Amino acid sequence: MYTAATTDTLADLRAVLPDDSFRTDTNPYLTEPRGRFAGSGIVVAPRDTAEVARILGYCNARRIGVVPYGGGTGLVGGQLMNGGAAPLVLSLERMTAIRATYPSESVLVAEAGAILADVQRAAEDIGRLFPLSLASEGSARIGGLLSTNAGGVNVLRYGNARAQCLGLEVVRPDGTVWNGLSRLRKDNTGYDLRDLMIGAEGTLGIMTAAALRLVPKPAGVGAAMLAVPSPAAALDLLALAQDRLGDGVSAFELIHRQGLDFLTEVGPDFRAPFAQTPEWMVLIDIGLPAGLEPDAALETVFEAAAEAGLVTDGIIARSGADRDALWHIRESIPEANRRIGSVSSQDISLPLSQVPAFIAQAGPQLARIGDFRINCFGHLGDGNLHYNVFPLKGETRTDHDDKRAAVKTCLHDLTDALGGSVSAEHGIGRLKVGDLERYGDPAKLAMMRAIKDALDPNGIMNPGAVLRNLTDD
């Protein structure tokens, strides 16, 4: 069982680390974005891999719990502990270097504290694209994104964070370093430790650097917002677009009118795409090779979809500014949700064909619990829905605190019944440990526990995240 970081811990580390490694204002590191809970602990920000190794070796010898901290944008409590012995919080904020770029290989090596937007710019500088893209890219860090196997809007074409990584440098719990920064596309030399670390949420070690796969920039890009009569029609529209454009479809986002109503109610400001907001919309983004015109391709898709009864209206971006305006709507919806304050927010995934069934059944089931506003949106192309439940106008989320558990159980039970997952891209953290135990396969959980015990026998790495501490009730 891990133990707490104490004033003695702080004194010992001050003897071996520079003064600027320590954070006196710890509050920003000990609260999560939605304000649901707060943590505790000593915060240390090492400047390089050697210092990370020194810290972990020290903590492992004394069984002090360590919580890795990236950008702090996680929504499942993986970056802080809100109970138990106060840990040492290890922030990677100072390890932000782009160590190397290899244009001919389409590879970039970044430290784990590098902010996603900075990695995207570094790729742009060598004429490449790093395709991982999400709303928090201005603050989310590469280590955290890989640790949670983040998704975002481009998973449909490029895959999630795991697909963007070729190799890793990882400090193990005992302070030894795995130098796995391989740039190889093929390497069949035993267990795939890279994939084991990705998605482990800092429970098996701390990533300090990653070799990232870049892709060619599309010669032409385009976007359109299309009104669809239903989620089922949206799904058929996706199939039609892929039949016409193949892997040129980069993103395919389903948006309900409630998202735009929230933007009108609380901001951020946006430019309304339609004179009258339709019930359901799709934002489609494409990237095409030289010789193909994105606007013409989108017009062809729209015409075929209209003839098939799959769209009722649409706007095709005619400039980069128009495309940015459409994406601003989608990317502002999470901020509007935060301003309203949700009763319960769910990040789920479903087999694509089951998405319409989930949406059709979830509303009536929730109505048996109470009266709510529902904002359903997400990455339809990969089956990932953000199904968020809000109080009625004039109420607050605290008015429904007594219903939160029932709402979550209702939605997760339905997700599981339809063959889905209760965590699509945000991870398990501490918030969903019970959900993993309830819906996860027992054999999988036993294998995960065996891996954790083998690689972190003292249980110091992110205690209580993903897997419950065995001493917990």
C-alpha positions in Angstrom: 0.0 0.0 0.0 1.3 3.5 -0.9 1.9 6.1 1.7 1.6 9.9 1.8 4.1 12.5 0.7 5.1 14.6 3.7 7.2 17.6 4.7 10.1 15.1 5.0 9.5 14.1 1.4 9.6 17.8 0.4 12.8 18.3 2.3 14.5 15.3 0.9 13.6 16.2 -2.7 14.8 19.8 -2.2 18.2 18.4 -1.4 18.5 16.8 -4.9 16.3 19.0 -7.2 16.6 22.6 -8.2 14.5 25.1 -6.3 12.4 25.9 -9.4 11.2 22.3 -9.5 8.7 22.9 -6.7 5.3 24.6 -7.0 4.1 26.6 -4.0 0.7 27.4 -5.5 -0.7 23.9 -5.7 -4.4 24.8 -6.2 -4.3 24.8 -10.1 -3.0 21.2 -9.9 -5.5 19.9 -7.4 -8.9 20.8 -9.0 -10.6 19.3 -12.0 -12.2 21.3 -14.8 -15.8 20.8 -13.8 -15.2 21.5 -10.1 -16.7 18.2 -9.0 -13.9 17.5 -6.6 -10.5 18.6 -5.4 -7.3 16.8 -4.4 -4.2 17.2 -2.2 -0.5 16.7 -2.4 3.0 18.1 -3.0 3.6 19.3 -6.6 7.0 18.8 -8.3 7.8 19.8 -11.9 11.1 18.1 -13.1 12.9 19.5 -16.1 14.2 16.2 -17.7 13.9 12.5 -17.7 16.8 12.0 -15.3 15.0 14.1 -12.7 11.8 12.1 -13.2 13.8 8.9 -12.7 15.3 10.3 -9.5 11.9 11.3 -8.1 10.3 7.9 -8.9 13.2 5.9 -7.5 12.9 7.9 -4.3 9.1 7.5 -4.0 9.2 3.8 -4.9 11.7 3.1 -2.1 9.4 4.8 0.4 6.1 3.7 -1.3 5.0 7.2 -1.8 2.0 7.6 -4.2 2.8 9.5 -7.4 0.1 11.2 -9.6 1.3 12.2 -13.0 0.0 15.5 -14.2 -0.2 16.7 -17.8 -2.5 19.6 -18.9 -5.1 18.9 -16.2 -7.8 18.8 -18.8 -9.0 15.2 -18.0 -12.7 14.8 -17.0 -12.6 11.5 -15.1 -10.3 12.5 -12.2 -7.2 10.7 -13.4 -5.0 13.7 -12.7 -5.8 14.2 -9.0 -6.7 12.2 -5.8 -9.7 13.4 -3.8 -9.1 11.1 -0.9 -6.5 8.9 0.8 -2.9 9.7 1.6 -1.7 12.9 -0.1 0.5 11.9 -3.1 3.4 13.6 -4.8 2.0 15.2 -8.0 4.5 15.1 -10.8 3.8 17.7 -13.4 5.5 17.5 -16.8 4.9 21.1 -17.6 8.6 21.9 -18.0 9.4 19.0 -20.3 8.1 20.7 -23.5 10.9 20.3 -26.0 10.5 19.1 -29.6 13.6 17.0 -29.5 13.9 16.2 -33.2 12.0 16.2 -36.5 12.5 13.8 -39.3 10.7 15.2 -42.4 11.7 12.3 -44.7 10.3 9.8 -42.2 7.3 12.0 -41.2 8.2 11.6 -37.6 8.6 14.1 -34.7 10.0 13.4 -31.2 8.4 15.5 -28.5 8.7 15.5 -24.7 5.6 14.5 -22.8 4.9 18.0 -21.5 4.6 19.5 -25.0 1.3 21.1 -25.6 -0.7 19.5 -28.5 -1.1 22.8 -30.4 2.7 23.3 -30.3 3.3 19.8 -31.7 0.8 20.6 -34.5 2.8 23.8 -35.3 6.1 21.9 -35.3 4.6 19.4 -37.8 3.3 22.3 -39.9 6.8 23.8 -39.9 8.1 20.7 -41.8 5.2 20.5 -44.1 3.4 17.7 -42.3 0.2 17.3 -40.2 -0.1 15.9 -36.7 -3.8 14.9 -37.0 -4.8 14.5 -33.3 -7.2 17.4 -32.8 -9.6 18.2 -29.9 -11.1 21.2 -28.1 -8.4 21.4 -25.4 -5.5 21.3 -27.8 -4.2 24.6 -26.5 -3.6 23.2 -23.0 -3.6 19.3 -23.3 -0.2 17.8 -23.3 1.2 14.9 -25.3 1.9 12.6 -22.3 -1.7 13.0 -21.0 -3.2 12.5 -24.4 -1.2 9.2 -24.9 -1.9 8.1 -21.4 -5.6 8.3 -21.9 -5.4 7.3 -25.6 -7.4 10.4 -26.5 -9.5 10.6 -29.6 -10.9 13.9 -30.9 -12.5 14.8 -34.1 -10.2 13.1 -36.6 -10.3 9.5 -35.4 -12.5 8.5 -38.3 -9.6 9.0 -40.7 -6.4 8.9 -38.7 -7.2 6.9 -35.6 -6.9 7.8 -31.9 -3.7 8.8 -30.0 -2.4 5.3 -30.1 -2.3 5.3 -33.9 -0.1 8.4 -33.9 2.7 7.0 -31.7 5.6 4.9 -32.9 7.7 4.8 -29.7 8.0 6.0 -26.1 10.4 6.9 -23.4 9.0 5.8 -20.1 10.3 6.0 -16.5 9.3 2.9 -14.7 8.0 3.0 -11.1 11.5 2.0 -9.7 13.2 4.8 -11.5 14.7 2.9 -14.4 14.1 4.2 -17.9 12.7 2.2 -20.8 14.4 3.8 -23.9 11.7 2.8 -26.4 11.8 5.9 -28.6 11.7 3.8 -31.8 10.8 5.3 -35.1 10.2 1.9 -36.7 6.9 1.1 -38.4 7.6 -2.6 -38.0 9.2 -4.2 -34.9 8.1 -7.7 -34.0 10.4 -8.2 -31.0 8.1 -9.4 -28.3 5.4 -7.8 -26.3 4.2 -4.4 -27.5 5.1 -2.3 -24.5 4.2 0.9 -26.3 0.6 -0.1 -26.6 0.6 -1.3 -23.0 1.6 2.1 -21.7 -0.7 4.0 -24.0 -4.1 4.2 -22.3 -2.7 3.1 -18.9 -3.3 6.6 -17.4 0.0 6.7 -15.6 -0.6 3.6 -13.6 2.4 1.7 -15.0 5.0 4.4 -15.4 5.5 8.0 -16.6 5.9 8.8 -20.3 8.6 11.4 -20.7 8.8 11.5 -24.5 7.2 10.1 -27.6 8.1 9.5 -31.3 5.0 10.7 -33.1 3.8 9.7 -36.6 3.0 12.6 -38.9 1.0 12.5 -42.1 1.0 14.5 -45.4 -1.1 17.6 -45.4 -4.2 17.3 -47.6 -3.8 19.6 -50.7 -7.4 20.8 -50.3 -9.7 20.9 -47.3 -13.4 21.7 -47.0 -16.3 21.6 -44.6 -20.1 21.6 -44.6 -22.9 21.8 -42.1 -25.8 19.7 -43.3 -29.3 19.4 -41.8 -30.4 15.8 -41.4 -33.9 14.5 -40.5 -32.6 12.0 -37.9 -29.5 10.3 -36.5 -30.3 7.3 -38.7 -30.2 9.6 -41.7 -26.9 10.9 -40.5 -25.5 7.4 -40.4 -26.6 6.8 -43.9 -25.1 10.1 -45.0 -21.8 9.0 -43.5 -21.9 5.8 -45.6 -22.7 7.8 -48.7 -19.9 10.3 -48.1 -17.4 7.5 -47.6 -18.6 5.8 -50.8 -18.0 9.0 -52.7 -14.8 10.3 -51.0 -13.2 7.2 -49.4 -10.8 8.2 -46.6 -11.1 11.8 -47.7 -13.7 12.2 -44.9 -11.6 13.4 -42.0 -14.4 14.1 -39.5 -18.1 13.5 -39.2 -19.7 15.2 -36.2 -23.3 14.8 -35.1 -24.8 17.9 -33.5 -28.3 18.4 -31.9 -30.0 21.7 -31.8 -29.7 21.9 -28.0 -26.0 22.6 -28.5 -26.7 25.7 -30.5 -29.5 26.7 -28.1 -27.0 26.6 -25.3 -24.6 28.7 -27.3 -27.3 31.3 -27.8 -28.2 31.1 -24.1 -24.7 31.4 -22.5 -22.1 31.8 -25.3 -19.5 31.7 -26.6 -20.7 33.9 -29.5 -21.2 32.1 -32.8 -22.5 32.7 -36.3 -25.7 30.8 -36.8 -25.4 28.5 -39.8 -29.2 28.3 -40.6 -32.0 30.8 -40.4 -33.9 28.3 -38.3 -31.8 25.7 -36.4 -32.7 22.2 -37.5 -33.2 19.4 -34.9 -30.1 17.5 -36.1 -27.1 18.5 -38.0 -23.9 17.0 -39.3 -20.5 18.8 -39.6 -18.4 17.0 -42.2 -14.8 17.9 -42.8 -12.8 16.5 -45.8 -9.2 16.6 -47.0 -8.4 15.7 -50.6 -5.2 15.2 -52.7 -4.1 17.6 -55.4 -6.4 17.8 -58.4 -9.7 17.4 -56.5 -11.8 20.4 -55.4 -13.3 20.0 -51.9 -16.2 22.4 -52.6 -17.2 20.4 -55.7 -16.8 17.1 -53.8 -19.1 18.4 -51.0 -21.6 19.6 -53.5 -21.7 16.2 -55.1 -22.3 14.6 -51.7 -25.0 17.1 -50.9 -26.9 16.5 -54.1 -26.8 12.8 -53.8 -27.9 12.9 -50.2 -30.7 15.3 -51.0 -31.9 13.0 -53.7 -31.9 10.1 -51.2 -33.8 12.2 -48.6 -30.8 12.2 -46.2 -30.4 16.0 -46.0 -32.9 18.9 -45.9 -30.6 21.9 -46.0 -26.9 22.6 -45.9 -24.0 25.2 -46.0 -20.7 24.5 -47.7 -17.8 26.5 -46.5 -16.5 28.7 -49.3 -13.4 29.9 -47.6 -11.0 29.1 -44.7 -12.9 31.6 -42.6 -16.2 29.9 -43.3 -14.7 26.5 -42.4 -13.3 28.0 -39.2 -16.7 29.4 -38.3 -18.4 26.0 -38.7 -15.8 24.4 -36.5 -16.0 27.2 -34.0 -19.6 26.1 -33.4 -18.6 22.5 -32.7 -15.6 23.4 -30.6 -17.6 25.9 -28.5 -20.3 23.4 -27.4 -18.3 21.9 -24.6 -17.7 25.4 -23.1 -21.4 26.2 -23.3 -22.1 22.9 -21.6 -19.7 23.9 -18.8 -21.4 27.3 -18.4 -24.8 25.6 -18.1 -23.5 22.9 -15.7 -24.5 19.3 -16.4 -26.4 16.9 -14.1 -24.4 14.1 -15.7 -22.0 14.0 -18.7 -21.4 10.7 -20.4 -18.6 9.8 -22.9 -19.8 6.6 -24.5 -19.2 4.6 -27.7 -21.5 2.3 -29.6 -21.4 0.1 -32.7 -22.3 2.6 -35.4 -25.6 0.9 -36.3 -26.7 1.1 -32.6 -26.3 4.9 -32.3 -29.8 5.8 -33.5 -31.3 3.1 -31.2 -29.5 4.5 -28.2 -30.6 8.1 -28.9 -34.2 6.9 -29.4 -34.3 4.9 -26.2 -32.3 7.1 -23.9 -34.6 10.1 -23.8 -37.7 8.2 -22.8 -35.8 6.3 -20.1 -34.4 9.5 -18.6 -37.9 11.0 -18.6 -38.9 8.4 -16.0 -36.2 9.8 -13.7 -36.9 13.5 -14.2 -37.3 16.5 -16.5 -34.0 17.4 -18.2 -32.5 19.0 -21.3 -30.3 16.7 -23.3 -27.4 17.8 -25.4 -26.3 14.9 -27.6 -23.4 15.4 -29.9 -20.1 13.7 -30.9 -18.0 11.9 -33.3 -20.5 9.8 -35.3 -17.8 8.5 -37.6 -16.3 6.4 -34.8 -19.5 5.9 -32.7 -18.5 8.2 -29.9 -21.3 10.2 -28.3 -21.1 12.9 -25.7 -24.5 12.4 -24.1 -25.0 15.2 -21.6 -27.9 15.7 -19.3 -28.8 19.2 -18.0 -31.3 20.9 -15.7 -34.2 22.8 -17.2 -33.8 26.5 -17.7 -34.0 28.3 -14.4 -32.6 25.3 -12.5 -29.1 24.3 -11.6 -27.3 21.0 -11.6 -27.3 20.9 -7.8 -31.1 20.8 -7.9 -30.7 17.3 -9.3 -27.8 15.9 -7.2 -30.2 13.2 -5.9 -30.7 12.0 -9.5 -27.1 12.0 -10.8 -26.4 8.4 -9.9 -29.7 7.2 -11.4 -29.1 9.1 -14.7 -25.6 7.7 -15.1 -26.8 4.1 -14.4 -29.6 4.5 -16.8 -27.4 5.6 -19.6 -24.6 3.1 -18.9 -26.9 0.2 -18.6 -28.4 1.1 -22.0 -24.9 1.5 -23.5 -23.8 -1.9 -22.2 -27.0 -3.5 -23.4 -26.4 -2.2 -27.0 -22.8 -3.5 -27.0 -21.1 -0.2 -26.2 -18.4 1.1 -23.9 -19.0 3.5 -21.0 -15.7 5.3 -21.7 -15.0 6.1 -25.3 -12.1 8.6 -25.2 -11.8 10.2 -21.7 -10.5 7.1 -19.9 -11.4 5.6 -16.6 -9.5 7.8 -14.1 -11.0 7.5 -10.6 -14.5 8.6 -11.6 -15.3 5.4 -13.6 -13.5 2.7 -11.6 -16.8 1.4 -10.4 -18.2 1.4 -13.9 -15.3 -0.6 -15.2 -15.9 -3.1 -12.5 -19.6 -3.3 -13.2 -19.4 -3.5 -17.0 -15.9 -4.8 -17.7 -15.1 -8.4 -18.5 -13.8 -10.2 -15.3 -11.0 -11.9 -17.3 -9.8 -8.6 -18.7 -9.8 -7.0 -15.2 -7.8 -10.0 -13.8 -5.2 -9.6 -16.5 -5.0 -5.8 -15.9 -4.5 -6.4 -12.2 -1.8 -8.9 -12.9 0.0 -6.4 -15.2 -0.3 -3.7 -12.6 1.1 -5.9 -9.8 4.0 -7.0 -12.0 5.1 -3.6 -13.2 4.2 -1.6 -10.1 4.5 -4.0 -7.2 4.5 -1.2 -4.6 1.3 0.3 -6.0 2.7 3.9 -6.2 1.7 4.9 -9.7 -1.5 6.9 -9.8 -3.1 5.0 -7.0 -6.8 4.3 -7.4 -6.9 5.3 -11.0 -8.3 2.7 -13.5 -8.0 -0.1 -10.9 -9.3 0.3 -7.3 -6.7 0.1 -4.5 -7.1 -3.3 -3.0 -7.4 -1.8 0.5 -10.3 0.4 -0.6 -13.8 -0.5 0.6 
